[in-house]
Amino acid sequence: VTPPLIDDNTGPNGNAKAEPLTFQIIRERSAKVGRANKVKFKLKCSDICSAAAVVQPLSSGLTFKPFKGKLARAKAGTRTMQVKIPSATLRAVRALLAGRTKVRLKFSVIVTDKAGLSSKPIAFSVKLTK
């Protein structure tokens, strides 16, 4: 006989299980790179979290090594994540934009909760403009 399944929201040691982390990435579809050397977006978490982003080229004519950004672990709420574009990449982006070439970057963001569990990568792209 199989015992019935019961979800009493307790772990194996009798302590209450933590609520799963919920989060939302709030971003613009485009970002200006006039004088700025950063692309920004917001991360809203329901509990303590951190995040890491990897950025890759998505446009033809733009090649560079992927670069990374991090958002330190902090309490629940909405925070701004700024990913700094390396100088050499920024020069290449500005040159392409001056030649009226469309430039897009692909972001892959992983959010980590307070227990160290990571989300699946969330991918999105951002169009860069002058």
C-alpha positions as CSV (number, residue, x, y, z in Angstrom):
1,V,0.0,0.0,0.0
2,T,1.4,3.4,-1.0
3,P,1.0,6.1,1.6
4,P,-0.8,9.3,0.5
5,L,1.3,12.3,-0.6
6,I,1.2,15.2,1.9
7,D,2.8,18.6,1.3
8,D,3.0,20.1,4.8
9,N,5.7,22.6,3.8
10,T,8.2,21.1,6.2
11,G,11.6,19.7,5.4
12,P,13.1,16.4,6.5
13,N,14.2,17.8,9.9
14,G,10.7,19.3,10.7
15,N,11.7,22.9,9.9
16,A,9.5,24.9,7.5
17,K,10.6,24.9,3.9
18,A,11.7,28.2,2.5
19,E,9.3,29.8,0.0
20,P,10.8,29.6,-3.5
21,L,12.5,32.7,-4.7
22,T,10.6,34.7,-7.3
23,F,12.2,37.3,-9.4
24,Q,11.7,39.6,-12.3
25,I,14.2,41.3,-14.7
26,I,13.0,44.7,-15.7
27,R,14.9,46.0,-18.8
28,E,14.7,48.4,-21.6
29,R,14.8,47.2,-25.2
30,S,17.6,49.6,-26.0
31,A,20.4,51.3,-24.3
32,K,22.4,54.4,-25.2
33,V,26.1,54.1,-25.3
34,G,27.0,57.8,-26.0
35,R,29.2,58.5,-23.0
36,A,28.0,55.6,-20.9
37,N,30.1,52.4,-20.7
38,K,27.4,50.5,-18.9
39,V,24.2,48.7,-19.7
40,K,21.6,48.8,-16.9
41,F,18.6,46.7,-16.0
42,K,16.7,46.1,-12.8
43,L,16.3,42.9,-10.8
44,K,13.4,42.5,-8.4
45,C,13.6,39.6,-6.0
46,S,11.1,38.3,-3.4
47,D,13.9,37.4,-1.0
48,I,17.7,37.6,-0.6
49,C,19.4,37.1,-4.0
50,S,22.4,37.8,-6.1
51,A,22.9,37.7,-9.9
52,A,25.5,37.1,-12.6
53,A,25.3,38.2,-16.2
54,V,27.3,37.1,-19.2
55,V,27.2,39.3,-22.3
56,Q,27.9,38.1,-25.9
57,P,27.7,39.8,-29.3
58,L,24.5,39.2,-31.2
59,S,25.2,41.4,-34.2
60,S,27.2,40.4,-37.3
61,G,30.4,42.5,-37.5
62,L,30.8,42.6,-33.8
63,T,33.2,40.1,-32.2
64,F,34.5,40.2,-28.7
65,K,35.1,37.9,-25.7
66,P,32.1,37.5,-23.6
67,F,32.2,39.8,-20.6
68,K,30.5,39.5,-17.2
69,G,28.7,41.6,-14.5
70,K,27.6,40.7,-11.0
71,L,25.1,41.9,-8.5
72,A,26.1,41.2,-4.9
73,R,23.8,39.3,-2.6
74,A,21.3,41.6,-0.9
75,K,17.9,41.6,0.7
76,A,14.5,41.5,-1.2
77,G,13.5,44.4,-3.4
78,T,14.4,46.0,-6.7
79,R,18.0,46.9,-7.5
80,T,19.8,48.1,-10.6
81,M,22.4,45.9,-12.2
82,Q,25.0,47.7,-14.2
83,V,27.2,45.7,-16.6
84,K,30.3,47.5,-17.7
85,I,31.3,47.2,-21.3
86,P,35.1,46.7,-21.7
87,S,36.9,49.7,-23.4
88,A,37.9,47.7,-26.6
89,T,34.4,46.4,-27.0
90,L,32.9,49.9,-26.5
91,R,35.2,51.3,-29.2
92,A,34.1,48.6,-31.6
93,V,30.4,49.2,-30.7
94,R,30.7,53.0,-31.2
95,A,32.4,52.5,-34.6
96,L,29.6,50.2,-35.8
97,L,27.0,52.6,-34.6
98,A,28.7,55.5,-36.4
99,G,28.5,53.4,-39.6
100,R,24.8,52.9,-38.9
101,T,25.2,49.2,-38.2
102,K,22.6,47.8,-35.8
103,V,24.2,46.4,-32.7
104,R,22.6,44.0,-30.2
105,L,24.0,42.3,-27.1
106,K,22.8,39.0,-25.7
107,F,22.5,38.9,-21.9
108,S,22.3,35.6,-20.0
109,V,21.4,36.2,-16.3
110,I,21.5,33.6,-13.5
111,V,19.8,34.6,-10.2
112,T,20.9,32.8,-7.0
113,D,18.8,32.6,-3.8
114,K,20.1,32.8,-0.2
115,A,20.5,29.0,-0.1
116,G,22.9,29.1,-3.1
117,L,20.4,27.6,-5.6
118,S,20.6,29.1,-9.1
119,S,17.9,29.7,-11.6
120,K,18.1,28.6,-15.2
121,P,19.8,31.3,-17.4
122,I,17.4,34.0,-18.5
123,A,18.3,35.3,-21.9
124,F,17.4,38.6,-23.5
125,S,18.9,41.0,-25.9
126,V,19.4,44.8,-25.8
127,K,19.8,47.0,-28.9
128,L,22.6,49.6,-28.5
129,T,22.1,53.1,-29.8
130,K,24.2,56.3,-30.0
